[in-house]
């Protein structure tokens, strides 16, 4: 596989980037914007349009592979990389181009690891840049081999996964009632996210607003679902607000989570980021302790880790400490796609649930890549992305998984050596 040229161009992301610190500090909405000054370095306003860069690798046979550099919605929060600049990324990738074009790459895995570890001017490339370039390398390898990206990952990492769609998790954004109806109509596997990122307006000083929302959610599913067979898993992201409301008293937090599980019945409940402990090591310690309290009390809530779990090394630390039930492998934070693959497989090997996630602030290209990776690694769920409108992310990720599964099934049914065996 030889790369003849590297072209990159700034493009739109699927959402916005928000200053989480300012929102948690009480910034109010001003229409679609937020009022007030940002608190996190790099932000010019509390809410800004997201930025992304498309990386186009022109292969020597004329085919073009594509990957998108993208950042998460809450840049600079929870130990994450600072705000992404598309203009700066274009310049960085232009300087990286000779590295990509000067070698003949024999496989995706080694190429991705080379780029992910590459050091320029004393520093590794930004996670968003590594993310986009390695997506393009995965696509390039798939084009070169006449395989889907999922098949490339399955072969090179020996995952043995059956290429079938994995459960999809969708996000409501702030429109947490209307968008739930969309999810129920389309029978989304895991819902609703909920965006519970502010104590006073979304959680409640004593957790009463979220309690009422979870109760409504359960009733709504039972009332409008088209079939009793539809039984989604509930997954609420609380952005550390439960810890803000109840402090570091793990007994109180566990009792509140028990109440939420009762409100969620008969549906299973996962709660993401109930407490923000302020650092990775503190987060590991608190989550391991909270998980133990939940188990001792018999609370049937799965604990999901997100913030402070941003790299492969972070994920390994949480897994080693049994500090969560579900690991959110947030793809843009991990940099190279190779790290996401390694992380998902590591989580699965250790008996925890692997969530192939990311952010609403990605692109259609990175969303499709995540579909391939999730299937090849047999992830327990994959995020519908980009955007917060529900339908768009479900279409991008869900349709890509359906196509890959159909193609894999066709290959299996085909006679060995037939043309469809290598068709894309």
Sine and cosine of phi, psi and omega as CSV:
sin_phi,cos_phi,sin_psi,cos_psi,sin_omega,cos_omega
0.00,0.00,0.91,-0.41,0.02,-1.00
-0.90,-0.44,0.67,-0.74,0.03,-1.00
-0.98,-0.20,0.85,-0.53,-0.06,-1.00
-1.00,0.05,-0.58,0.82,-0.06,-1.00
-0.45,-0.89,0.43,-0.90,0.05,-1.00
-0.83,-0.56,0.86,-0.51,0.02,-1.00
-0.86,-0.51,0.71,-0.70,0.07,-1.00
-0.68,-0.74,0.51,-0.86,-0.09,-1.00
-0.50,-0.87,0.67,-0.74,0.09,-1.00
-0.90,0.45,0.65,-0.76,0.02,-1.00
-0.68,-0.73,0.08,-1.00,0.01,-1.00
-1.00,0.07,0.58,-0.81,0.17,-0.99
-1.00,0.00,0.07,-1.00,-0.09,-1.00
-1.00,0.04,-0.03,1.00,0.00,-1.00
-0.42,-0.91,-0.68,-0.73,-0.07,-1.00
-0.71,-0.70,0.25,-0.97,0.17,-0.99
-0.94,-0.33,0.66,-0.75,-0.10,-0.99
-0.83,-0.56,0.56,-0.83,0.06,-1.00
-0.99,0.11,0.99,-0.14,-0.07,-1.00
-0.88,0.48,-0.63,0.78,-0.02,-1.00
-0.87,0.50,-0.67,0.74,-0.01,-1.00
-0.93,0.36,-0.61,0.79,0.01,-1.00
-0.92,0.39,-0.69,0.72,0.02,-1.00
-0.91,0.41,-0.45,0.90,0.01,-1.00
-0.98,0.18,-0.08,1.00,0.11,-0.99
0.91,-0.41,0.19,0.98,0.03,-1.00
-0.86,0.51,0.76,-0.65,-0.03,-1.00
-1.00,-0.09,0.35,-0.94,0.03,-1.00
-0.95,0.33,0.59,-0.81,0.18,-0.98
-0.80,-0.60,0.99,0.12,-0.19,-0.98
0.92,0.39,-0.79,-0.61,0.06,-1.00
-0.99,0.13,-0.26,0.96,-0.02,-1.00
-1.00,0.03,0.03,-1.00,0.16,-0.99
-0.90,-0.44,0.59,-0.80,0.04,-1.00
-1.00,0.05,0.55,-0.83,0.07,-1.00
0.96,-0.29,0.00,-1.00,-0.06,-1.00
-0.99,-0.12,0.54,-0.84,0.03,-1.00
-0.94,0.34,0.40,-0.92,0.04,-1.00
-0.93,-0.38,-0.46,0.89,-0.06,-1.00
-1.00,0.07,0.77,-0.64,0.00,-1.00
-0.82,0.57,0.64,-0.77,0.03,-1.00
0.99,-0.17,-0.36,0.93,0.04,-1.00
-0.99,0.10,0.69,-0.72,0.12,-0.99
-1.00,-0.04,-0.44,0.90,0.06,-1.00
-0.58,-0.81,0.25,-0.97,-0.04,-1.00
-0.92,0.40,-0.60,0.80,0.11,-0.99
-0.85,-0.52,0.77,-0.64,0.00,-1.00
-0.72,-0.70,0.44,-0.90,0.11,-0.99
-0.87,0.50,0.68,-0.73,0.07,-1.00
-0.92,0.39,0.41,-0.91,0.04,-1.00
-0.86,-0.51,0.50,-0.86,0.03,-1.00
-0.47,-0.88,0.29,-0.96,0.03,-1.00
-0.69,-0.72,0.78,-0.62,0.10,-0.99
-1.00,0.05,0.76,-0.64,0.05,-1.00
-0.96,-0.28,0.87,-0.49,-0.03,-1.00
-0.92,-0.38,0.90,-0.43,0.04,-1.00
-0.98,-0.19,0.92,-0.40,0.01,-1.00
-1.00,0.04,0.90,-0.43,-0.04,-1.00
-0.99,0.12,0.28,-0.96,-0.09,-1.00
-0.93,0.37,-0.24,0.97,0.07,-1.00
-1.00,-0.10,0.11,0.99,0.05,-1.00
1.00,-0.08,-0.23,0.97,0.03,-1.00
-0.94,0.33,0.45,-0.89,-0.05,-1.00
-0.84,-0.54,0.84,-0.54,0.06,-1.00
-0.99,-0.13,0.57,-0.82,-0.11,-0.99
-0.78,-0.63,0.65,-0.76,0.16,-0.99
-0.56,-0.83,0.46,-0.89,-0.04,-1.00
-0.86,-0.50,0.81,-0.58,0.17,-0.99
-0.97,0.26,0.77,-0.64,-0.03,-1.00
-0.52,-0.86,0.42,-0.91,0.03,-1.00
-0.90,-0.44,0.28,-0.96,0.03,-1.00
-0.97,0.23,0.21,-0.98,0.01,-1.00
-0.90,0.44,-0.67,0.74,-0.08,-1.00
-0.97,-0.25,0.94,0.35,0.02,-1.00
-0.89,0.45,0.59,-0.81,0.07,-1.00
0.98,0.22,0.07,1.00,-0.01,-1.00
-0.95,-0.30,0.52,-0.85,0.10,-0.99
0.88,0.48,0.57,0.82,0.03,-1.00
0.99,0.13,0.19,0.98,-0.05,-1.00
-0.99,0.11,0.18,-0.98,0.01,-1.00
-0.90,0.44,0.43,-0.90,0.02,-1.00
-0.93,0.38,0.06,-1.00,-0.02,-1.00
-0.80,0.59,0.68,-0.73,-0.06,-1.00
-1.00,0.07,0.68,-0.74,0.07,-1.00
-0.91,-0.41,0.89,-0.46,-0.01,-1.00
-0.92,0.40,-0.60,0.80,0.00,-1.00
-0.90,0.44,-0.68,0.74,0.03,-1.00
-0.91,0.41,-0.62,0.78,0.00,-1.00
-0.90,0.43,-0.63,0.78,0.04,-1.00
-0.86,0.51,-0.68,0.73,0.01,-1.00
-0.91,0.41,-0.65,0.76,0.01,-1.00
-0.89,0.45,-0.71,0.70,-0.04,-1.00
-0.93,0.38,-0.55,0.83,0.07,-1.00
-0.88,0.48,-0.63,0.78,0.03,-1.00
-0.96,0.28,-0.41,0.91,0.02,-1.00
-0.99,0.15,-0.33,0.94,-0.11,-0.99
-0.79,0.61,-0.70,0.72,0.00,-1.00
-0.87,0.50,-0.53,0.85,0.05,-1.00
-0.91,0.42,-0.64,0.77,-0.04,-1.00
-0.96,0.27,-0.57,0.82,-0.09,-1.00
-1.00,-0.01,-0.22,0.97,-0.11,-0.99
-1.00,0.02,-0.15,0.99,-0.07,-1.00
-0.88,-0.47,0.38,-0.92,0.18,-0.98
-0.98,-0.22,0.93,-0.37,-0.09,-1.00
-1.00,0.08,0.81,-0.59,-0.08,-1.00
-1.00,-0.09,-0.23,0.97,0.03,-1.00
-0.32,-0.95,0.27,-0.96,0.01,-1.00
-0.95,0.32,-0.70,0.71,-0.17,-0.98
-0.85,0.53,-0.77,0.64,-0.03,-1.00
-0.94,0.34,-0.58,0.82,0.03,-1.00
-0.90,0.44,-0.71,0.70,-0.01,-1.00
-0.90,0.43,-0.67,0.74,0.00,-1.00
-0.90,0.43,-0.60,0.80,0.02,-1.00
-0.89,0.46,-0.73,0.69,-0.02,-1.00
-0.94,0.34,-0.63,0.77,-0.03,-1.00
-0.90,0.44,-0.53,0.85,-0.02,-1.00
-1.00,-0.10,-0.05,1.00,-0.10,-0.99
-0.89,0.46,0.69,-0.72,-0.01,-1.00
-0.90,-0.43,0.79,-0.61,0.05,-1.00
-0.79,-0.61,0.78,-0.63,-0.01,-1.00
0.82,0.57,0.58,0.81,0.08,-1.00
1.00,0.07,-0.05,1.00,-0.04,-1.00
-0.76,-0.65,0.49,-0.87,0.16,-0.99
-0.93,0.36,0.38,-0.93,0.06,-1.00
-0.90,0.43,0.46,-0.89,0.02,-1.00
-0.87,0.50,0.54,-0.84,-0.01,-1.00
-0.80,0.60,-0.65,0.76,-0.02,-1.00
-0.90,0.44,-0.61,0.79,0.02,-1.00
-0.93,0.38,-0.72,0.69,0.03,-1.00
-0.87,0.49,-0.59,0.80,0.02,-1.00
-0.88,0.47,-0.78,0.63,-0.06,-1.00
-0.93,0.37,-0.68,0.73,-0.04,-1.00
-0.91,0.41,-0.65,0.76,-0.01,-1.00
-0.95,0.30,-0.50,0.87,0.16,-0.99
-0.85,0.53,-0.73,0.68,-0.02,-1.00
-0.89,0.46,-0.61,0.79,0.04,-1.00
-0.91,0.42,-0.63,0.78,0.05,-1.00
-0.90,0.43,-0.69,0.73,0.04,-1.00
-0.90,0.44,-0.65,0.76,0.01,-1.00
-0.87,0.49,-0.70,0.71,0.02,-1.00
-0.89,0.45,-0.62,0.78,0.02,-1.00
-0.91,0.42,-0.64,0.77,0.05,-1.00
-0.91,0.41,-0.67,0.74,-0.02,-1.00
-0.90,0.44,-0.60,0.80,-0.07,-1.00
-1.00,-0.08,-0.13,0.99,-0.04,-1.00
0.93,0.37,0.56,0.83,-0.01,-1.00
-0.81,-0.58,0.26,-0.97,0.17,-0.98
-0.97,0.25,0.32,-0.95,0.05,-1.00
-0.88,0.47,-0.57,0.82,0.03,-1.00
-0.88,0.47,-0.65,0.76,0.01,-1.00
-0.93,0.38,-0.59,0.81,0.06,-1.00
-0.88,0.48,-0.73,0.68,0.00,-1.00
-0.89,0.45,-0.71,0.71,-0.02,-1.00
-0.87,0.50,-0.66,0.75,-0.03,-1.00
-0.95,0.31,-0.75,0.66,-0.13,-0.99
-0.96,0.28,-0.41,0.91,0.01,-1.00
-0.94,-0.33,0.08,1.00,0.05,-1.00
0.75,0.66,0.76,0.65,-0.07,-1.00
-0.97,0.22,-0.46,0.89,-0.03,-1.00
0.92,0.39,0.23,0.97,-0.06,-1.00
-0.95,0.30,0.61,-0.79,0.19,-0.98
-0.98,0.20,0.77,-0.64,-0.09,-1.00
-0.99,0.12,0.99,0.11,0.04,-1.00
-0.80,-0.61,0.43,-0.90,0.01,-1.00
-0.85,0.53,0.62,-0.78,0.07,-1.00
-0.98,-0.22,0.32,-0.95,-0.02,-1.00
-0.83,0.56,0.66,-0.75,-0.01,-1.00
-0.98,-0.21,0.67,-0.74,0.04,-1.00
-0.92,-0.39,0.83,-0.55,-0.04,-1.00
-0.93,-0.37,0.38,-0.92,-0.07,-1.00
-0.90,-0.44,0.69,-0.72,0.02,-1.00
-0.99,0.12,-0.43,0.90,-0.26,-0.97
0.90,0.43,-0.41,-0.91,-0.01,-1.00
-0.96,0.26,-0.26,0.96,0.04,-1.00
-1.00,0.06,0.91,0.41,-0.24,-0.97
-0.99,0.13,0.03,1.00,0.08,-1.00
-0.96,-0.28,-0.83,0.56,0.02,-1.00
-0.86,0.52,-0.67,0.74,-0.04,-1.00
-0.93,0.36,-0.46,0.89,0.11,-0.99
-0.90,0.44,-0.65,0.76,0.04,-1.00
-0.87,0.50,-0.64,0.77,0.06,-1.00
-0.87,0.50,-0.69,0.72,-0.04,-1.00
-0.91,0.42,-0.66,0.75,0.01,-1.00
-0.91,0.41,-0.69,0.73,0.02,-1.00
-0.85,0.53,-0.63,0.78,-0.04,-1.00
-1.00,-0.09,0.12,0.99,0.08,-1.00
0.78,0.62,0.81,0.58,0.06,-1.00
-0.91,0.41,0.65,-0.76,-0.09,-1.00
-0.93,0.36,-0.66,0.75,-0.07,-1.00
-0.72,-0.69,0.75,-0.66,-0.06,-1.00
-0.43,-0.90,0.26,-0.97,0.05,1.00
-0.91,-0.42,0.03,1.00,-0.16,-0.99
0.97,0.23,-0.92,0.38,0.16,-0.99
1.00,-0.01,-0.42,0.91,0.04,-1.00
0.81,0.59,0.83,0.56,-0.01,-1.00
-1.00,0.03,0.98,0.19,-0.15,-0.99
-0.92,-0.38,0.26,0.97,-0.01,-1.00
-0.51,-0.86,0.78,-0.62,-0.11,-0.99
-0.91,0.41,-0.81,0.59,-0.16,-0.99
-0.90,0.43,-0.62,0.79,-0.14,-0.99
-0.98,-0.21,-0.25,0.97,-0.10,-1.00
-0.80,-0.60,-0.59,0.81,0.03,-1.00
-1.00,-0.05,-0.71,0.71,-0.13,-0.99
0.99,-0.10,0.57,-0.82,-0.07,-1.00
-0.84,0.54,-0.53,0.85,0.05,-1.00
-0.90,-0.43,0.35,0.94,0.02,-1.00
0.98,0.19,0.17,0.98,-0.12,-0.99
-0.94,0.33,-0.53,0.85,-0.01,-1.00
-0.93,0.37,-0.70,0.72,0.04,-1.00
-0.93,0.36,-0.62,0.79,0.06,-1.00
-0.84,0.55,-0.73,0.68,-0.01,-1.00
-0.92,0.39,-0.59,0.81,0.01,-1.00
-0.91,0.41,-0.69,0.72,0.01,-1.00
-0.90,0.43,-0.62,0.78,0.06,-1.00
-0.89,0.46,-0.71,0.71,0.04,-1.00
-0.88,0.48,-0.67,0.74,-0.04,-1.00
-0.85,0.53,-0.74,0.67,0.01,-1.00
-0.88,0.47,-0.72,0.70,0.00,-1.00
-0.89,0.45,-0.63,0.78,-0.06,-1.00
-0.92,0.40,-0.68,0.73,0.02,-1.00
-0.88,0.48,-0.73,0.69,-0.02,-1.00
-0.89,0.45,-0.54,0.84,-0.08,-1.00
-0.98,0.20,-0.58,0.81,-0.17,-0.98
-0.89,-0.45,-0.07,1.00,0.01,-1.00
-0.89,0.45,0.52,-0.85,-0.07,-1.00
-0.99,0.15,-0.29,0.96,-0.02,-1.00
-0.51,-0.86,0.63,-0.78,0.08,-1.00
-0.88,0.47,-0.29,0.96,0.01,-1.00
-0.95,0.30,-0.33,0.94,0.01,-1.00
-0.98,0.20,0.93,-0.37,-0.06,-1.00
-0.68,-0.73,0.99,0.16,-0.07,-1.00
-0.95,0.31,0.36,-0.93,0.14,-0.99
-1.00,0.00,0.68,-0.74,0.02,-1.00
-1.00,-0.05,0.73,-0.68,-0.06,-1.00
-0.67,-0.74,0.93,-0.38,-0.05,-1.00
-0.93,-0.37,0.76,-0.65,0.06,-1.00
-0.98,-0.18,0.87,-0.49,-0.13,-0.99
-0.95,-0.33,0.00,1.00,0.17,-0.98
0.80,0.60,0.56,0.83,0.05,-1.00
0.98,0.20,0.06,1.00,-0.09,-1.00
-0.94,0.33,-0.47,0.88,0.03,-1.00
-0.91,0.42,-0.65,0.76,0.07,-1.00
-0.91,0.41,-0.57,0.82,0.04,-1.00
-0.91,0.40,-0.59,0.81,-0.03,-1.00
-0.98,0.19,-0.62,0.79,-0.12,-0.99
-0.94,-0.35,0.04,1.00,0.02,-1.00
0.94,0.33,-0.40,-0.92,-0.05,-1.00
-0.99,-0.10,0.28,0.96,0.03,-1.00
-0.97,0.22,0.99,-0.13,-0.10,-1.00
-0.92,0.40,-0.46,0.89,0.05,-1.00
-0.91,0.41,-0.69,0.73,0.03,-1.00
-0.92,0.40,-0.66,0.75,0.03,-1.00
-0.88,0.47,-0.71,0.71,0.00,-1.00
-0.90,0.44,-0.64,0.77,0.03,-1.00
-0.91,0.42,-0.61,0.79,0.04,-1.00
-0.92,0.39,-0.66,0.75,0.04,-1.00
-0.90,0.44,-0.56,0.83,0.08,-1.00
-0.89,0.45,-0.65,0.76,0.05,-1.00
-0.89,0.46,-0.68,0.73,0.03,-1.00
-0.88,0.47,-0.62,0.78,0.00,-1.00
-0.91,0.42,-0.58,0.81,0.07,-1.00
-0.92,0.40,-0.63,0.78,0.03,-1.00
-0.92,0.40,-0.53,0.85,-0.04,-1.00
-0.97,0.24,-0.38,0.92,-0.09,-1.00
-0.79,0.61,0.64,-0.76,0.21,0.98
-1.00,-0.02,0.27,0.96,-0.10,-1.00
-0.99,-0.11,0.53,-0.85,0.03,-1.00
-0.95,0.30,0.52,-0.86,-0.09,-1.00
-0.81,-0.59,0.72,-0.69,0.18,-0.98
-0.88,-0.48,0.64,-0.77,0.03,-1.00
-0.83,-0.55,0.83,-0.56,-0.04,-1.00
-0.99,-0.16,0.73,-0.69,0.12,-0.99
0.77,0.64,0.86,0.52,0.05,-1.00
-0.93,0.38,-0.50,0.87,-0.05,-1.00
-0.73,-0.68,0.68,-0.73,0.15,-0.99
-0.95,-0.31,0.93,-0.36,-0.09,-1.00
-1.00,0.03,-0.10,1.00,0.14,-0.99
1.00,-0.10,-0.20,0.98,0.05,-1.00
-0.33,-0.94,0.24,-0.97,-0.03,-1.00
-0.90,0.43,-0.75,0.66,-0.07,-1.00
-0.90,0.45,-0.65,0.76,0.03,-1.00
-0.92,0.40,-0.61,0.79,0.01,-1.00
-0.91,0.42,-0.68,0.74,0.04,-1.00
-0.86,0.51,-0.71,0.70,-0.03,-1.00
-0.90,0.44,-0.72,0.69,-0.04,-1.00
-0.92,0.39,-0.67,0.74,-0.05,-1.00
-0.93,0.37,-0.63,0.78,0.05,-1.00
-0.88,0.47,-0.67,0.75,0.01,-1.00
-0.93,0.37,-0.69,0.72,0.01,-1.00
-0.90,0.44,-0.66,0.75,0.02,-1.00
-0.88,0.47,-0.63,0.77,0.02,-1.00
-0.91,0.42,-0.64,0.77,0.04,-1.00
-0.90,0.43,-0.68,0.73,0.02,-1.00
-0.87,0.49,-0.67,0.74,0.00,-1.00
-0.93,0.38,-0.65,0.76,0.00,-1.00
-0.90,0.44,-0.56,0.83,0.01,-1.00
-1.00,0.07,-0.11,0.99,-0.02,-1.00
0.94,0.34,0.52,0.86,-0.01,-1.00
-0.99,0.11,0.88,-0.48,-0.10,-1.00
-1.00,0.08,0.79,0.61,0.02,-1.00
-0.91,-0.41,0.76,-0.65,0.07,-1.00
-1.00,0.06,0.74,-0.68,-0.01,-1.00
-1.00,-0.04,0.80,-0.60,-0.05,-1.00
-0.92,-0.39,0.78,-0.63,0.02,-1.00
-0.99,-0.15,0.64,-0.77,0.02,-1.00
-0.68,-0.73,-0.99,0.15,-0.01,-1.00
-0.84,0.53,0.52,-0.85,-0.02,-1.00
0.93,0.37,0.22,0.98,0.06,-1.00
-0.79,-0.61,0.93,0.36,-0.26,-0.97
-0.95,-0.30,-0.23,0.97,-0.05,-1.00
-0.78,-0.63,0.18,-0.98,0.06,-1.00
-0.86,0.51,-0.64,0.77,0.01,-1.00
-0.91,0.41,-0.64,0.77,0.07,-1.00
-0.87,0.49,-0.72,0.69,-0.02,-1.00
-0.88,0.48,-0.67,0.74,0.03,-1.00
-0.87,0.49,-0.58,0.81,0.01,-1.00
-0.93,0.38,-0.68,0.73,0.03,-1.00
-0.91,0.41,-0.65,0.76,0.01,-1.00
-0.91,0.42,-0.71,0.71,-0.03,-1.00
-0.88,0.48,-0.55,0.84,-0.03,-1.00
-1.00,-0.03,0.04,1.00,-0.07,-1.00
0.76,0.65,0.74,0.68,-0.14,-0.99
-0.99,-0.10,0.32,0.95,0.06,-1.00
-0.19,-0.98,0.30,-0.95,0.15,-0.99
-1.00,-0.09,-0.54,0.84,-0.03,-1.00
-0.79,-0.61,0.78,-0.63,0.05,-1.00
-0.98,-0.22,0.88,-0.48,0.08,-1.00
-0.99,0.13,0.96,-0.27,0.05,-1.00
-1.00,0.05,0.99,-0.12,-0.14,-0.99
-1.00,0.03,0.99,-0.15,-0.28,-0.96
-0.79,0.61,-0.75,0.66,-0.04,-1.00
-0.89,0.45,-0.49,0.87,-0.01,-1.00
-0.94,0.34,-0.48,0.87,-0.07,-1.00
-0.99,0.16,-0.12,0.99,-0.02,-1.00
0.97,0.23,-0.88,-0.47,-0.06,-1.00
-0.85,0.53,0.64,-0.77,0.05,-1.00
-0.85,0.53,-0.49,0.87,0.05,-1.00
-0.85,0.53,-0.57,0.82,0.03,-1.00
-0.93,0.37,-0.63,0.78,0.07,-1.00
-0.88,0.48,-0.70,0.71,0.01,-1.00
-0.87,0.49,-0.75,0.66,0.01,-1.00
-0.87,0.49,-0.65,0.76,-0.03,-1.00
-0.91,0.41,-0.73,0.68,0.00,-1.00
-0.86,0.51,-0.69,0.72,-0.01,-1.00
-0.92,0.39,-0.61,0.79,0.02,-1.00
-0.91,0.42,-0.69,0.72,0.02,-1.00
-0.88,0.48,-0.72,0.70,-0.02,-1.00
-0.89,0.46,-0.69,0.73,-0.01,-1.00
-0.86,0.50,-0.48,0.88,-0.07,-1.00
-0.99,-0.14,0.21,0.98,0.16,-0.99
0.99,0.17,0.19,0.98,0.07,-1.00
-0.99,-0.16,0.24,-0.97,-0.01,-1.00
-0.99,0.11,0.78,-0.63,-0.04,-1.00
-0.98,-0.18,0.91,-0.42,-0.01,-1.00
-0.97,-0.25,0.94,-0.35,0.03,-1.00
-0.99,0.12,0.99,-0.10,-0.17,-0.98
-0.92,-0.40,-0.54,-0.84,-0.09,-1.00
0.46,-0.89,-0.75,-0.66,-0.15,-0.99
-0.44,-0.90,0.41,-0.91,0.11,-0.99
-0.90,0.44,-0.31,0.95,-0.11,-0.99
-1.00,-0.01,0.36,0.93,0.06,-1.00
-1.00,-0.03,-0.39,-0.92,-0.06,-1.00
-0.76,-0.65,0.12,-0.99,0.06,-1.00
-0.88,0.47,-0.61,0.80,-0.01,-1.00
-0.91,0.41,-0.77,0.64,-0.02,-1.00
-0.92,0.38,-0.50,0.87,0.08,-1.00
-0.89,0.46,-0.68,0.74,0.01,-1.00
-0.93,0.36,-0.63,0.78,0.05,-1.00
-0.87,0.49,-0.66,0.75,-0.01,-1.00
-0.89,0.45,-0.53,0.85,0.05,-1.00
-0.89,0.46,-0.70,0.71,0.02,-1.00
-0.90,0.45,-0.72,0.70,-0.04,-1.00
-0.90,0.43,-0.69,0.72,-0.01,-1.00
-0.87,0.49,-0.69,0.73,0.00,-1.00
-0.92,0.40,-0.70,0.72,-0.05,-1.00
-0.92,0.39,-0.44,0.90,-0.02,-1.00
-0.98,-0.21,0.07,1.00,0.01,-1.00
0.82,0.58,0.74,0.67,0.01,-1.00
-0.90,0.45,0.43,-0.90,0.00,-1.00
-0.99,0.17,-0.39,0.92,0.13,-0.99
-0.30,-0.95,0.37,-0.93,0.02,-1.00
-0.72,-0.69,0.59,-0.81,-0.03,-1.00
-0.98,0.21,0.70,-0.71,0.18,-0.98
-0.97,0.23,0.89,-0.46,-0.06,-1.00
-0.47,-0.88,0.38,-0.93,0.07,1.00
-1.00,-0.02,-0.10,-1.00,0.10,-0.99
1.00,0.06,0.15,-0.99,0.01,-1.00
-0.86,-0.51,0.24,0.97,-0.05,-1.00
-1.00,0.01,0.03,1.00,0.00,-1.00
0.96,0.27,-0.89,0.46,-0.15,-0.99
-0.88,0.47,-0.65,0.76,-0.09,-1.00
-0.92,0.40,-0.75,0.67,0.00,-1.00
-0.91,0.42,-0.64,0.77,0.06,-1.00
-0.87,0.50,-0.66,0.76,0.00,-1.00
-0.91,0.42,-0.75,0.66,-0.07,-1.00
-0.88,0.47,-0.81,0.59,-0.09,-1.00
-0.98,0.21,-0.70,0.71,-0.03,-1.00
-0.90,0.44,-0.70,0.72,0.00,-1.00
-0.92,0.40,-0.61,0.79,0.01,-1.00
-0.91,0.42,-0.66,0.75,0.03,-1.00
-0.90,0.43,-0.63,0.78,0.02,-1.00
-0.89,0.46,-0.66,0.76,0.01,-1.00
-0.91,0.41,-0.73,0.69,-0.02,-1.00
-0.88,0.47,-0.69,0.73,0.00,-1.00
-0.89,0.45,-0.66,0.75,0.00,-1.00
-0.91,0.42,-0.65,0.76,0.00,-1.00
-0.93,0.38,-0.67,0.74,0.03,-1.00
-0.89,0.46,-0.65,0.76,0.02,-1.00
-0.91,0.42,-0.63,0.77,0.02,-1.00
-0.90,0.44,-0.65,0.76,0.01,-1.00
-0.90,0.44,-0.66,0.75,-0.02,-1.00
-0.89,0.46,-0.60,0.80,-0.05,-1.00
-0.99,0.15,-0.28,0.96,-0.05,-1.00
-0.98,0.21,0.44,-0.90,0.08,-1.00
-0.92,0.38,0.73,-0.68,0.03,-1.00
-0.78,0.62,0.74,-0.68,0.04,-1.00
1.00,0.00,-0.08,1.00,0.00,-1.00
-0.96,0.27,0.32,-0.95,-0.05,-1.00
-0.85,0.53,-0.56,0.83,-0.03,-1.00
-0.93,0.36,-0.25,0.97,-0.01,-1.00
-0.89,0.46,-0.46,0.89,-0.02,-1.00
-0.85,-0.52,0.17,0.99,-0.08,-1.00
-0.98,0.20,0.41,-0.91,0.09,-1.00
-0.91,-0.42,0.00,0.00,0.00,0.00
